[in-house]
Amino acid sequence: MTISTKTWLKQNRNILNKHYILKRLNFKYIIGVFRKIYLESKNKNEPWLTNDSIKFISSWIKPDDVILEFGGGQSTIWFAKISNHVTSVEHNQNWYKTTKKYIKDNSTKADLILGTSKNEYLKVLKNFSDNSIDICLVDGEWRRDCILGVFNKIKKGGLIILDNAETYLPINWPSQSLQDSWNDRRMPEKSKVSKITAELKKWRIISTTDVSQDTIMFIKK
């Protein structure tokens, strides 16, 4: 399931400005873009995460893992094919319909839930008891709320995957992403960030990065 150039431009029109373009006019970024395009064209059925994070998750995941996903799409199909089952929640109604159809066409074992408000979106957490989730991908709306809500649901040794981490948490890992960082966005939701970073001191952190995003994985000790 690929995204069209028209759809990408529509979704990202707010960042396509002079500042965005000038920040990316350098050799490292251009080489990184071509590398990413090559890898994504070679692996069309993989999630829209960093290549290194996909390799790590592929080696980590087990067939009987319990998986929760915030933000449905290509990753929903990918998770469902390499595990027993995945529960995914999506906030965008049109994207929900597109993903729902793709799941049906591929006979994939996945539950896709529509949650257009924050309360509806986070309500999925009530379906899971504490220490019951093996892997949680946070790649949709209200990401800091999702992280705070899922902390206790993750098993010991379980995994939280946060995509576009450079936007949602202070950067304390090597980052090659040229997206606007948490600091560039005026450090929103400071109290939530403080709670998250305090909890993550107890977790193992694995960082991956490319020119377009940082995908960070947190393992519960």
Residue pairs with C-beta under 8 A, 6 or more apart in sequence:
1 73
1 74
1 77
1 98
1 99
1 102
2 44
2 74
3 48
9 16
15 179
15 180
23 178
24 30
24 178
28 176
28 211
29 178
29 211
32 176
32 210
32 211
32 212
33 211
33 212
35 210
35 211
36 51
36 210
36 211
36 212
39 51
40 46
40 48
43 51
43 54
45 74
45 77
45 78
46 54
46 74
46 78
47 54
47 73
47 74
47 75
47 78
47 79
47 137
48 73
48 74
48 75
48 139
48 163
49 57
49 75
49 139
49 161
49 163
49 213
49 215
50 208
50 209
50 210
50 213
50 214
50 215
51 208
51 210
52 208
52 209
52 210
52 215
53 161
53 208
53 215
53 217
56 206
56 208
56 217
57 135
57 159
57 161
57 217
58 82
60 135
60 159
61 67
61 79
61 82
61 83
61 134
61 135
62 83
62 134
63 82
63 83
63 84
64 83
64 84
65 83
65 84
65 134
65 135
66 85
66 128
66 132
66 133
66 134
66 135
67 79
67 83
67 85
67 86
67 87
67 133
67 134
67 135
67 136
67 137
68 86
68 87
68 88
68 124
68 128
68 133
68 135
68 136
68 137
68 150
68 153
69 75
69 76
69 79
69 86
69 87
69 88
69 89
69 136
69 137
69 139
70 88
70 89
70 121
70 136
70 137
70 138
70 139
70 140
70 141
70 142
70 143
70 146
71 88
71 89
71 90
71 91
71 137
71 138
71 139
71 140
71 141
71 163
72 88
72 89
72 90
72 95
72 96
72 99
72 112
72 140
73 90
73 95
73 99
75 137
75 139
76 86
76 88
76 99
76 103
76 108
76 110
76 112
77 102
77 103
77 106
77 108
77 110
79 86
79 110
79 135
79 137
80 86
80 103
80 108
80 109
80 110
81 108
84 109
85 109
85 110
85 111
86 109
86 110
86 111
87 110
87 111
87 113
87 124
87 127
88 99
88 110
88 111
88 112
88 113
89 112
89 113
89 114
89 115
89 121
89 124
89 140
90 96
90 99
90 112
90 113
90 114
90 115
90 140
91 114
91 115
91 116
91 121
91 140
91 141
93 114
93 116
96 112
96 114
99 112
100 112
103 110
103 112
113 124
114 120
115 121
115 122
115 123
115 124
118 141
118 142
118 145
121 140
121 141
121 142
121 146
122 142
122 145
122 146
122 149
125 149
125 150
125 153
128 153
129 153
130 152
130 153
131 152
131 153
131 154
131 155
131 156
132 153
132 155
133 150
133 153
133 154
133 155
133 158
134 154
134 155
134 158
134 159
135 158
135 159
135 160
135 161
136 146
136 150
136 153
136 154
136 158
136 159
136 160
136 161
137 161
137 163
138 146
138 147
138 150
138 160
138 161
138 162
138 163
139 161
139 162
139 163
139 164
140 146
143 162
143 164
143 168
144 168
144 189
144 192
144 193
144 196
145 192
147 160
147 162
147 196
148 192
148 195
148 196
150 160
151 160
151 199
154 160
154 220
155 220
156 220
156 221
157 219
157 220
158 219
158 220
159 217
159 218
159 219
159 220
160 203
160 217
160 218
160 220
161 215
161 216
161 217
161 218
162 168
162 169
162 215
162 216
162 217
162 218
163 213
163 214
163 215
164 179
164 213
164 214
164 215
165 171
165 173
165 207
165 214
165 215
165 216
166 175
166 177
166 179
166 180
166 181
166 182
166 213
166 214
167 179
167 180
167 181
167 182
167 185
168 182
169 182
169 193
169 196
169 197
169 216
170 182
170 183
170 187
170 193
170 197
171 181
171 182
171 183
171 214
173 205
173 207
173 209
173 214
173 216
174 207
174 209
175 181
175 207
175 209
175 214
176 209
176 210
176 211
177 209
177 210
177 211
177 212
177 213
177 214
178 211
178 212
179 212
179 213
182 188
182 193
187 193
200 218
202 220
202 221
203 218
203 219
203 220
203 221
204 218
204 219
204 221
205 216
205 217
205 218
205 219
206 216
206 217
206 218
206 219
207 214
207 216
207 217
208 214
208 215
208 216
208 217
209 215
